[in-house]
Amino acid sequence: GHGLPADEDSKPGATAPRSTAPPGRATVNGSAPSVRREGGRPSVVLDGSGTRRILPEQLAGVEAASSQFVCSLCQFVMVRPVITRCSHLFCDPCFKNWVANEVSKHKSKSASGPVPQITCPNEDCRELLKKTDVILMEQADSKTSAVQLLQRLRNNLNIRCVHHGGHHQFGFGQDAATLKREQGITCNWTGDPLGYEEHMRKGCPVEAFLASKIEKTNQMPMTLHGGQ
């Protein structure tokens, strides 16, 4: 079928439990995964597939340089970016979903005939793309110097911890704001995407405290009223 190799790795966030919280804002073209929602606590923000993601508000540094790595389909920092022949970037999972939707629309209109070329998801572009016109950016190192530059820029993105003190004014920063007020525990880490994964797994004092608190809660005996 039309699309790129299967993406089993939903970096940078680990898959979190699905939430029954109401959907957040939908995004460009309404293509899932395109919804922000909470996964049990405000700082766990999930996309439509239930995966924890890095938010655009977490990007630090030069806005023009970093904002190009926010996917226009899901409005999160990109996961495994793909680059099109027309030089547009999208998450690999988002682009695959876009392709699937386009193919589905074609099949609903016509029971037979080959699937036409897929339209670029960028609303200002709409160029027709073949499978060979789209490539994972990480596999394009041997291509052009421009792609190599993009790869370096992405690898060096400056990302603030979701619990960073500068995020207390956002909804997703309320866990950290509460913890600072009640326990005096804070985190002001910033670093690159690879470092962020490591930090969230075992380096963030706020995340560690919140995770242990949830673990303790889950181990408590259940009562009819959910009491202690």
Contacts in CASP RR format, 6 or more apart in sequence:
PFRMAT RR
TARGET T0000
AUTHOR 0000-0000-0000
METHOD contacts of the structure
MODEL  1
GHGLPADEDSKPGATAPRSTAPPGRATVNGSAPSVRREGGRPSVVLDGSG
TRRILPEQLAGVEAASSQFVCSLCQFVMVRPVITRCSHLFCDPCFKNWVA
NEVSKHKSKSASGPVPQITCPNEDCRELLKKTDVILMEQADSKTSAVQLL
QRLRNNLNIRCVHHGGHHQFGFGQDAATLKREQGITCNWTGDPLGYEEHM
RKGCPVEAFLASKIEKTNQMPMTLHGGQ
1 103 0 8 1.000
2 99 0 8 1.000
2 103 0 8 1.000
2 115 0 8 1.000
2 118 0 8 1.000
2 131 0 8 1.000
3 95 0 8 1.000
3 96 0 8 1.000
3 99 0 8 1.000
3 131 0 8 1.000
3 134 0 8 1.000
4 82 0 8 1.000
4 92 0 8 1.000
4 95 0 8 1.000
4 96 0 8 1.000
4 131 0 8 1.000
4 134 0 8 1.000
4 135 0 8 1.000
4 136 0 8 1.000
5 136 0 8 1.000
7 79 0 8 1.000
7 80 0 8 1.000
7 92 0 8 1.000
7 93 0 8 1.000
7 96 0 8 1.000
9 80 0 8 1.000
10 49 0 8 1.000
10 51 0 8 1.000
10 79 0 8 1.000
10 93 0 8 1.000
11 79 0 8 1.000
11 80 0 8 1.000
11 193 0 8 1.000
11 197 0 8 1.000
12 53 0 8 1.000
12 54 0 8 1.000
12 77 0 8 1.000
12 79 0 8 1.000
12 193 0 8 1.000
12 196 0 8 1.000
12 197 0 8 1.000
12 200 0 8 1.000
13 51 0 8 1.000
13 52 0 8 1.000
13 53 0 8 1.000
13 54 0 8 1.000
13 197 0 8 1.000
13 200 0 8 1.000
14 51 0 8 1.000
14 52 0 8 1.000
14 200 0 8 1.000
14 201 0 8 1.000
15 50 0 8 1.000
15 51 0 8 1.000
15 52 0 8 1.000
16 39 0 8 1.000
16 40 0 8 1.000
16 44 0 8 1.000
16 46 0 8 1.000
16 50 0 8 1.000
16 51 0 8 1.000
16 52 0 8 1.000
17 39 0 8 1.000
17 40 0 8 1.000
18 39 0 8 1.000
18 46 0 8 1.000
18 50 0 8 1.000
19 37 0 8 1.000
19 38 0 8 1.000
19 39 0 8 1.000
19 40 0 8 1.000
19 44 0 8 1.000
19 46 0 8 1.000
19 50 0 8 1.000
21 37 0 8 1.000
21 38 0 8 1.000
21 39 0 8 1.000
21 40 0 8 1.000
22 37 0 8 1.000
23 35 0 8 1.000
23 36 0 8 1.000
23 37 0 8 1.000
24 35 0 8 1.000
24 36 0 8 1.000
24 37 0 8 1.000
25 35 0 8 1.000
25 36 0 8 1.000
25 75 0 8 1.000
26 34 0 8 1.000
26 35 0 8 1.000
27 34 0 8 1.000
27 35 0 8 1.000
27 72 0 8 1.000
27 73 0 8 1.000
27 74 0 8 1.000
27 75 0 8 1.000
28 34 0 8 1.000
28 72 0 8 1.000
28 73 0 8 1.000
28 75 0 8 1.000
28 121 0 8 1.000
28 123 0 8 1.000
29 73 0 8 1.000
29 98 0 8 1.000
29 121 0 8 1.000
29 123 0 8 1.000
31 73 0 8 1.000
31 74 0 8 1.000
31 94 0 8 1.000
31 97 0 8 1.000
31 98 0 8 1.000
31 101 0 8 1.000
31 121 0 8 1.000
32 48 0 8 1.000
32 49 0 8 1.000
32 97 0 8 1.000
33 47 0 8 1.000
33 48 0 8 1.000
33 49 0 8 1.000
33 50 0 8 1.000
33 51 0 8 1.000
33 74 0 8 1.000
33 93 0 8 1.000
33 94 0 8 1.000
33 97 0 8 1.000
34 47 0 8 1.000
34 48 0 8 1.000
34 73 0 8 1.000
34 74 0 8 1.000
34 75 0 8 1.000
34 94 0 8 1.000
35 47 0 8 1.000
35 48 0 8 1.000
36 45 0 8 1.000
36 46 0 8 1.000
36 47 0 8 1.000
36 75 0 8 1.000
37 45 0 8 1.000
37 46 0 8 1.000
37 48 0 8 1.000
38 44 0 8 1.000
38 45 0 8 1.000
38 46 0 8 1.000
39 45 0 8 1.000
39 46 0 8 1.000
39 50 0 8 1.000
39 52 0 8 1.000
41 175 0 8 1.000
41 210 0 8 1.000
41 214 0 8 1.000
42 171 0 8 1.000
42 172 0 8 1.000
42 173 0 8 1.000
42 174 0 8 1.000
42 175 0 8 1.000
43 162 0 8 1.000
43 163 0 8 1.000
43 172 0 8 1.000
43 173 0 8 1.000
43 174 0 8 1.000
43 175 0 8 1.000
43 176 0 8 1.000
43 207 0 8 1.000
43 210 0 8 1.000
44 52 0 8 1.000
45 52 0 8 1.000
45 53 0 8 1.000
45 55 0 8 1.000
45 162 0 8 1.000
45 172 0 8 1.000
46 52 0 8 1.000
46 53 0 8 1.000
47 53 0 8 1.000
47 74 0 8 1.000
47 76 0 8 1.000
48 74 0 8 1.000
49 93 0 8 1.000
53 74 0 8 1.000
53 76 0 8 1.000
53 77 0 8 1.000
53 79 0 8 1.000
54 76 0 8 1.000
54 77 0 8 1.000
54 159 0 8 1.000
54 162 0 8 1.000
54 193 0 8 1.000
54 196 0 8 1.000
55 76 0 8 1.000
55 77 0 8 1.000
55 162 0 8 1.000
55 172 0 8 1.000
56 67 0 8 1.000
56 70 0 8 1.000
56 75 0 8 1.000
56 76 0 8 1.000
56 77 0 8 1.000
57 167 0 8 1.000
57 170 0 8 1.000
57 172 0 8 1.000
58 77 0 8 1.000
58 159 0 8 1.000
58 160 0 8 1.000
58 161 0 8 1.000
58 162 0 8 1.000
58 164 0 8 1.000
58 167 0 8 1.000
59 66 0 8 1.000
59 67 0 8 1.000
59 69 0 8 1.000
59 70 0 8 1.000
59 77 0 8 1.000
59 157 0 8 1.000
59 158 0 8 1.000
59 159 0 8 1.000
59 160 0 8 1.000
60 66 0 8 1.000
60 158 0 8 1.000
60 159 0 8 1.000
60 160 0 8 1.000
60 190 0 8 1.000
61 158 0 8 1.000
65 153 0 8 1.000
66 157 0 8 1.000
66 158 0 8 1.000
68 89 0 8 1.000
68 150 0 8 1.000
68 153 0 8 1.000
69 77 0 8 1.000
69 78 0 8 1.000
69 81 0 8 1.000
69 89 0 8 1.000
69 153 0 8 1.000
69 154 0 8 1.000
69 157 0 8 1.000
70 76 0 8 1.000
70 77 0 8 1.000
70 78 0 8 1.000
71 77 0 8 1.000
71 78 0 8 1.000
71 79 0 8 1.000
71 81 0 8 1.000
71 89 0 8 1.000
71 90 0 8 1.000
71 91 0 8 1.000
71 94 0 8 1.000
72 90 0 8 1.000
72 121 0 8 1.000
72 122 0 8 1.000
72 123 0 8 1.000
73 90 0 8 1.000
73 91 0 8 1.000
73 94 0 8 1.000
73 95 0 8 1.000
73 97 0 8 1.000
73 98 0 8 1.000
73 121 0 8 1.000
74 91 0 8 1.000
74 94 0 8 1.000
76 91 0 8 1.000
77 157 0 8 1.000
77 159 0 8 1.000
77 193 0 8 1.000
78 89 0 8 1.000
78 90 0 8 1.000
78 91 0 8 1.000
78 154 0 8 1.000
79 91 0 8 1.000
79 92 0 8 1.000
79 93 0 8 1.000
80 91 0 8 1.000
80 92 0 8 1.000
80 93 0 8 1.000
80 136 0 8 1.000
80 137 0 8 1.000
80 138 0 8 1.000
81 89 0 8 1.000
81 90 0 8 1.000
81 91 0 8 1.000
81 92 0 8 1.000
81 136 0 8 1.000
81 137 0 8 1.000
81 138 0 8 1.000
81 150 0 8 1.000
81 154 0 8 1.000
82 89 0 8 1.000
82 90 0 8 1.000
82 91 0 8 1.000
82 92 0 8 1.000
82 95 0 8 1.000
82 134 0 8 1.000
82 135 0 8 1.000
82 136 0 8 1.000
82 137 0 8 1.000
83 89 0 8 1.000
83 134 0 8 1.000
83 135 0 8 1.000
83 137 0 8 1.000
83 140 0 8 1.000
83 147 0 8 1.000
83 150 0 8 1.000
84 90 0 8 1.000
84 120 0 8 1.000
84 127 0 8 1.000
84 129 0 8 1.000
84 133 0 8 1.000
84 134 0 8 1.000
85 127 0 8 1.000
85 129 0 8 1.000
85 133 0 8 1.000
85 134 0 8 1.000
86 120 0 8 1.000
86 122 0 8 1.000
86 125 0 8 1.000
86 127 0 8 1.000
86 129 0 8 1.000
86 133 0 8 1.000
87 146 0 8 1.000
88 120 0 8 1.000
88 121 0 8 1.000
88 122 0 8 1.000
88 125 0 8 1.000
89 137 0 8 1.000
89 150 0 8 1.000
90 98 0 8 1.000
90 121 0 8 1.000
92 136 0 8 1.000
94 121 0 8 1.000
95 121 0 8 1.000
95 134 0 8 1.000
98 118 0 8 1.000
98 121 0 8 1.000
99 118 0 8 1.000
102 118 0 8 1.000
102 119 0 8 1.000
103 115 0 8 1.000
103 118 0 8 1.000
106 115 0 8 1.000
106 116 0 8 1.000
107 115 0 8 1.000
116 128 0 8 1.000
117 128 0 8 1.000
117 129 0 8 1.000
117 130 0 8 1.000
118 128 0 8 1.000
118 129 0 8 1.000
119 126 0 8 1.000
119 127 0 8 1.000
119 128 0 8 1.000
119 129 0 8 1.000
120 126 0 8 1.000
120 127 0 8 1.000
120 128 0 8 1.000
120 129 0 8 1.000
135 143 0 8 1.000
137 147 0 8 1.000
137 150 0 8 1.000
137 151 0 8 1.000
137 154 0 8 1.000
138 151 0 8 1.000
140 147 0 8 1.000
140 148 0 8 1.000
140 151 0 8 1.000
141 147 0 8 1.000
141 148 0 8 1.000
141 151 0 8 1.000
154 193 0 8 1.000
155 192 0 8 1.000
155 193 0 8 1.000
155 194 0 8 1.000
156 192 0 8 1.000
157 192 0 8 1.000
157 193 0 8 1.000
158 190 0 8 1.000
158 191 0 8 1.000
158 192 0 8 1.000
159 190 0 8 1.000
159 191 0 8 1.000
159 192 0 8 1.000
159 193 0 8 1.000
159 196 0 8 1.000
160 166 0 8 1.000
160 167 0 8 1.000
160 188 0 8 1.000
160 189 0 8 1.000
160 190 0 8 1.000
160 191 0 8 1.000
161 187 0 8 1.000
161 188 0 8 1.000
161 189 0 8 1.000
161 190 0 8 1.000
161 196 0 8 1.000
161 199 0 8 1.000
161 200 0 8 1.000
161 204 0 8 1.000
161 206 0 8 1.000
161 207 0 8 1.000
162 172 0 8 1.000
162 173 0 8 1.000
162 176 0 8 1.000
162 200 0 8 1.000
162 207 0 8 1.000
163 173 0 8 1.000
163 175 0 8 1.000
163 176 0 8 1.000
163 179 0 8 1.000
163 186 0 8 1.000
163 187 0 8 1.000
163 204 0 8 1.000
163 206 0 8 1.000
163 207 0 8 1.000
164 176 0 8 1.000
164 187 0 8 1.000
164 188 0 8 1.000
164 189 0 8 1.000
164 190 0 8 1.000
165 176 0 8 1.000
165 177 0 8 1.000
165 180 0 8 1.000
165 186 0 8 1.000
165 187 0 8 1.000
165 188 0 8 1.000
166 188 0 8 1.000
167 173 0 8 1.000
167 176 0 8 1.000
168 174 0 8 1.000
168 176 0 8 1.000
168 177 0 8 1.000
168 180 0 8 1.000
175 206 0 8 1.000
175 210 0 8 1.000
176 186 0 8 1.000
176 187 0 8 1.000
176 206 0 8 1.000
179 185 0 8 1.000
179 186 0 8 1.000
179 206 0 8 1.000
179 209 0 8 1.000
179 210 0 8 1.000
180 186 0 8 1.000
183 209 0 8 1.000
185 205 0 8 1.000
185 206 0 8 1.000
185 209 0 8 1.000
186 205 0 8 1.000
186 206 0 8 1.000
187 204 0 8 1.000
187 205 0 8 1.000
187 206 0 8 1.000
187 207 0 8 1.000
189 199 0 8 1.000
189 203 0 8 1.000
189 204 0 8 1.000
191 199 0 8 1.000
200 207 0 8 1.000
202 208 0 8 1.000
220 228 0 8 1.000
END
